[in-house]
C-alpha cells in the first residue's frame, strides 16, 4: 500500500459524494414524484434514502481510494477504476431518468446494469485489496433493494 494521500482520499470521497448530490439536484423534486405514484410495500421514508446514499457514496469513494493506492499492477488498478467510473456514471443517470423523466422501466434497466457493473467491480476490488471489495457489499445489497422498489413502483402504478 502506498503512503496515505489526504488529497487523493478527499478527491475520491468528496468527488463521489458530489456526483450523488449533483444527480439528486438534476433529478428534481422527489416529493412531487412520491405524491404522483403509489409507493410499493417496504419503501422506507425519504430520510432513509438520503442517509443510505451518503454512507454508500462514502464507502464507494473509500474503496476506490484503497484500490488507487494499492500496490497492484497498474493495469489491474486501471481496469478496476474504469468499472468504478462506469458504475458511477450509471448511478448518476438513474435518479435523473427515474425521477426527472419518470422513465421507470428504463430506470430498472439502469439499476440492472449497475448491479452487474458493481458486482464485477467488487470482485476486481476484492482481488486488489480485500477490504475495498468488502466495502461495496452494502452497495450491491442496496442496489438489489432499489431494483425491487423501481420495478414494484412501475408495476403497482401500471406503467
N, C-alpha and C positions, 0 to 999 in steps of 0.2 A: 504494500500500500504506500502510495506517495504521501508526502508530507501534507498535512491538513492545509487547505487553502480557503480562508474565510470568504474571499471574493467569489471563488467558484461555487462554494457551498450556497452562498446567498443568491448567486445568479440562478442556480438550479431551483432552489426552493421558492424564492420570491418570483422568479420568472414563471414557474409552473402555476403558482397562485394567481399571478396576473392573467395568465391565459384563461383560467377559470372565471376570474372576475370580468374580463372583457367579454367572454362568451355570454355570461349572465346578463351583462349590460346590453349587449346587442340582441339578446333573446326577447327583451321587453318585459312587459308586466306579467309576472307569474300568477298573481292573484286573479287577474282577468281570465286567464286560461282556466283556472280551477273553478271559477264561477260559471264558466260556459259548459264544462264537461263534468260528468258524473265520475267520481273517484272510485277506483277499484278497491276491493277488500284488501286490507293490510297496508294501505297507503299511510305512511306516517305524516304527522303535522309538518308544515313548511320549515320550522326551525331545525328539525332533524336533518333535512336535506342540506341546509346551509352548514351546519356543524360537521356532518359527514363529509361533505366535499372539501371543506377547509382541511380536515385531517387527511383525507385521501390525497389531495394535491401536495400536501407537505410530505407525506410518505413517498409519493412518486418522485418528487424533487430530491429527497434524501437518497433514494435508491439509485437514481440516475447519477448523482454526485459520486456515490460509492463506486459505481461502475467506471465512471470517468477517471477516478483517482486510483483505480486498481493497477496492479502490475501485470495484468493480462496482455496478450498480444494486441497491438493497435488495431488490427483487422477485426478481432473479436469485439473490442470495445466499440469500434465504428459501426459494426452491424447491429449490436445491441442498442446503441443510442439512436440509430436510424429508426429502429422499430419503436423506440420511445417517442420520437418526434412524430412518427406516423400515427400512433395511437393518440397522442396529444392533439394532433390536427383533427382526428375523428371526434375526439372528446369535445373540442372547441365547436365543431359544426353541429353536434347533436342538439344542444339547447336551442340554437337558432332555428334549426329545421323543425324541431318538435314544438317549441313554444311560439316562436315568431310566425312561422309559416304554417303551423298546425298540420304538418305532414307526418301523421302518427306512424304509418306503416314504413315510411322512409326512415323515420327515427328508429324503428325497431331493427331495420336492416343495418343502420349505422352502429347500433349497440352490438348486434351480432358480429359485425366486423371488428369492433373494439374488443370484444371478448376473445376473438381469435388472435388479434394482434397483441393484446396484453398477455394472453396465455403463452405465446411464443416468446415475447419479450421477457416474461417472468422466468421461463426456462433458461434463456440466454443469460439473464442477470444472475440467476442461481449458479450457473456454471462458472461465471466470472467471480462472483462474491456471494456466498450463500445468503447472507443477511439481506442483500439487495433484492434477491428473488423473494424471500420470505416477506419482506415489507409490502409486496404487491398482492399478496393473497387477499387481504381485506378489499382491495380494489376489484379483483375478479369476482369476489362474492357479491359486492355491491352492484357490479355491472349485471350479474345474473338476476338480482332482485330488480334492478332498473328495467331489464328486459321484460320481466314479468309485468311490472307496472305499466310499461309502454304498451305491450300487447293487450293487457287487460283493459286499459283505457280505450284503446281502439275498438275492441270487441264490445265492451259494455255500451259504448256510445255509437255503435254500428257505423263505423267509419270505413 
